[in-house]
Amino acid sequence: LADDERRLRATGVPAERVAFGQLKGYVDGSLGSRTALLFQPYCDEPGVGAGVPVLDPDTLARRVVDAHRRGHQVGIHAIGDRAAAVALDALE
């Protein structure tokens, strides 16, 4: 977020015209594309694995803390059961 804020300010757009509200992070993808992060591999499509992580847990936790310190709400996209666990850990 800090980098995004710096880039925005460098454009010359007045700060009062732009507001950052909720920040959304992504832990995984979707069930349909088999990218939702699960504890167990997908049983209906052998060889696909157990999903695709978008962010590692430590990076997500750091971003959540940073956003919270800046006064932002945090939303986290977590579809699979393992992704939900990662999201909850980051919010603790």
FENRADA-V516577 format. One record per backbone hydrogen bond with DSSP energy under -1.0 kcal/mol. CO is the residue of the C=O (numbers start at 0). NH is the residue of the N-H. Records with the same first field share a line. If there is no record, write none. Layout:
CO=NH ; NH
This chain:
0=4
1=5
2=6
3=7
4=8
5=9
7=10
8=11
13=16
14=17
22=74
24=76
26=53
29=34 ; 35
30=33
34=28 ; 51
36=82
44=47
48=41
49=37
55=59
56=60
57=61
58=62
59=63
60=64
61=65
62=66
63=67
64=68
65=69
66=71
67=70
72=22
74=24
76=26
79=83
80=84
81=85
82=86
83=87
84=88
85=89
86=90
87=91
